[in-house]
Amino acid sequence: MKLDRPFTNVILSAVAFMLIFSAFQTMVNIEQTILKSITKPSFTADAFISSGIVYAVFALANWVSPSVIAVIGPKFTMVIGGVMYLLFIAGFYLEANWSLYLTSAFVGIGAALIWTGQGNYLTLNSTEENISRNSGVFWAIFQSSFLFGNLFVYFLFQGKDVIDQQTRTILYSAFLGPGILGVLLLMFLPQVKDSDSRSEEDRAAGANKNGPVQAFQSAVQLFFSRDMAILSFVFFYIGIEFSFLSGVYSPTIGFTKQLPDAKRLVGLSGIMIGVGEIAGGAIFGILGKKTTRFGRDPIILLGFLTHAVGFFIIFLNIPNTATQGDTYDMAYIPISGFLAVFSSFLVGFGDACFNTQVYSILGGLYPTNSAPAFALYKFVSSLASAANFLYSPYVSLHTQLIIITVFGFAGTISFWLVEWRTVYHKLREVTDATETNDATETAD
């Protein structure tokens, strides 16, 4: 892989995201475990409600983020978003209901800004030929955040059934430091203009979409387009499965009292999610040209099948009541710590399959309109995540797995429909161009 300036920008932005999300994603992964260990009588906050607030605000804020990018650009939009994540981590020091829920709303706004900015920045630094490679490499580096943050938790929580005040303070401080470094790195990213990586035709097509009002109008129009409506099914699935693997599944392992040292396995579960994400991103990034030779649809199928196997193992291995708190209930098979963390790897790998290909197809379909496209992707997926977090405390684990699998099937079919239509149109354009050239040569 040639390390040119645009590709270097992609790598630097990925490292910044890795640092910021080493704190945030790990905190979400263990949040329910942490909150259950706080013994203040006045503290009644719930991690699922916190995450529900994050993703509900995230969904709404996505309608504003393209306009923010139109005014200040993707770089500073990501910086503001990153600061919101720092406020969320810092809010845990107070261990108060109001601070947790308020900073959850802040991070919802920040998520819309940072992710829409990232999608736009990635597209500006990519071409149709390397968008799959760039999205895969970004995803592999970024998702190593699961590995580093949860590896720290794995050793910090060793032998602890309850996470005491001192341990929690160490945790908050250790997460805040990398987050600050990540935001600083975002500040030093080079500014990128559309002219840096796009043809004259592409720039002309996007010339009237630069103002904040035009960006909002573009997002509304795009939302009602046929391809975006069909892709919304896969967006919804990504939102519901990611919220499950990042904030629901790992706590169920910690609540399964039949597992020895269950709290420590929460961190190991997060590590294996990260290993799966990194493996998927690396395969579809480094080998991007080879893996996409036959289209994106086989990779999406691989992701769905990997998820189906992982969810089925979870269904058999984890008690149905594990979403409600500590349980001594049995599962359908003898409960295994190995199967619990192996399932984490499978769902992480499947998530990478879906996300890398969605980034690729959006960057390819909307090269001059990427900010609204990625904002709508995050709008739909965050709505799904919010719904999943809000109903998770009240819906049994097995019911959740059935719901996710049904949406996974629908999302896979929807992606295929758009991908096949895109390939057909490209073939049609090539055929028309060939016929035109032949006709010209015959006339000559």
Secondary structure, 3 states (H helix, E strand, C coil): CCCCHHHHHHHHHHHHHHHHHHHHHHHHHHHHHHHHCCCCCCCCCCHHHHHHHHHHHHHHHCCCHHHHHHHHHHHHHHHHHHHHHHHHHHHCCCCCHHHHHHHHHHHHHHHHHHHHHHHHHHHHCCCCCCHHHHHHHHHHHHCHHHHHHHHHHHHHCCCCCCCCHHHHHHHHHHHHHHHHHHHHHHHCCCCCCHHHCCCHHHHHHCCCCCCHHHHHHHHHHHHCCHHHHHHHHHHHHHHHHHHHHHHHHHHHHHHECCCCCHHHHHHHHHHHHHHHHHHHHHHHHHCHHHHCCCCCHHHHHHHHHHHHHHHHHHHHHCCCCHHHCCECCCCCCCCCHHHHHHHHHHHHHHHHHHHHHHHHHHHHHCCCCHHHHHHHHHHHHHHHHHHHHHHHHHCCHHHHHHHHHHHHHHHHHHHHHHHHHHHHHHHHHHHHHHHHHHHHHHHC
